[in-house]
Amino acid sequence: MAIFNNSDSTHKSTGTDANTTIITAGSAIKGEMNLACNLYVDGEFEGTIRSSKEVNIGKHGHINGDVFTTRLVVQGYIEGNINAKRVEIKANGRVNGTIESSELVIEAKGIFEGSSIVKDVAAAPKKAPLSDNIPTDTIKSILNEQEVKIS
């Protein structure tokens, strides 16, 4: 079988989450995955992935579909819609689609083709018209001092 979950191992990692589901190279899976653990994809997956943890697409990994996760790291290829708090496209990683995230990091030689929507960002301050910044008396005195010639 091509899907592994290392939570059954007797050796426990010192990290915060030792549970990782792995789709190995040479595997092709279609469907929907709902995970409460990390996911590492080095094979092919077509469908929807929902993970409350991290999704990592390995160098040989290819995802065709939608990914909803906390953090996505792309070293391989993904085409589809991404919704994550943080997306990292590593060198030689490639994303084709829409990314909706609070943070988007693209390393040198990483490729992103598509559109990006920034989440959780305060609106930019509106630029006040010039006349709102200059007192009316000042504007009148400037206009009175200058002659406007129209030819």
N, C-alpha and C positions, 0 to 999 in steps of 0.2 A: 504494500500500500504506500501511497505517496504522501499522505498527511501524517505528521508526527506531532505529538505533544509531549514535551519533556517533563511534565509535571509528575510523572510516575517514577522519575529517576530517584535513586537513593541519595545521590549527592545533591545537596541544596546549595544554590548560588548565594553569594553574599549580597547580591543586588536586591533591589526592592521588589522585583517580580521575576521569578525563575520560570514562569510559565510562558512558553512560546510554541505556537503551532507553526510547523514548517511544511511548505509545499516544495518538494525537491525538484531539481532540474530534471527535465524529461517527462514531467507529469503535466497533464492537461485536464483541468477541472472546470465544469460549468455549474452555475447555481448561485446560491445566496449563502453568505457566511455571517453569523452574528456571534461575535467573540467578546469575552471579558478578559482576554489575554493578548499578548503580543502576537503578531503574525509576520513570518518571514516567507516571502514568495520568491523562489528561484526557478519555478516552472511557469506554466501558463494558467491563467485564471480568467474566466469570462463570467461576468455577472455583477452582483453587488456585495460589497464588503462593509460591514459595520463592526467597528471595534472600539471599545472604550479605552484601549491602550495604544500602542505604537504599531504601525504597519510599515514594514521595510521591504522594498522591492530590490532583490539582489541583482547582480550584474547580468544574469541570464533570465531574470524574471520579466514577464509580460502580463499586464492586466488590461483587459478590455472591458470597461464597465465603470461603475460608480463606487467611490470609496468615501466613507464617513468615518473619521477617526480623530483622535486627539493629536497625533503627530504622524506625519508620513515622510519617509526617507526614500528617495528614488535614486537607485543606482542603475536600474534597468529601464524599462519602457512602460508607460501607462497612457492609454487613450480613454478619455471619459471625463466625468465630472468628479471633482475632489472637494470635500468639505472637511476642513481640519483646522485646528488652532494654529499649528505650525507645519509648513511644508518645506522640505529641504530637497533640492535637486542637486545631486552630487555630480562631479566630473563624469562625463559620458552618460549621465542619466538623461532621460527624455520624457517630457510631458506634452501631450497633445490634447487640449480640452479646456475646460473651465476650472479655475482654482478659486475657491472661496475660503480665505484664511485671514487670521490676524497677523501672521508672520509668514513671509515668503523669502526663502534664501536660495539663490542660484549661484553655484560655484562656477569658476572658470571652466569652460567646455561643457557645461550643463546646457540643455536645450529646452526652451519652453515656447510652444506655439499654441496660441489661444487667447483667452481673456482671463483677467484676474479681478476679483472682487475683494476689497479689503473689508473685514469685519471688525466690529468693536472699536471704531475710530471716531473721535469727536469731530464734529463738522469744522471745516476751516473757517476762520473768522472772515466775515464779510468786509469787503473793502468799502470804506465810506467814500461818497463822492467828494471831490476836491473842495467844493463849496461848503461842505459840513466841517471841514478842518480849518477853514480860514474865516475869521470874523467878517461880517458884511461890510463894516466900515473900512476894513483894509482893502477889500475887493473894490469898493467904490473909489477909494483914493488912488489905487493903481490904475483903474480905468480912466479916471480924470487926468492923470499925469501923462498917459500915453495917447498919441494921436494915431488913429487908425486911418490909413490911406487905402482906398480901393481904386485901382486903375482899370 
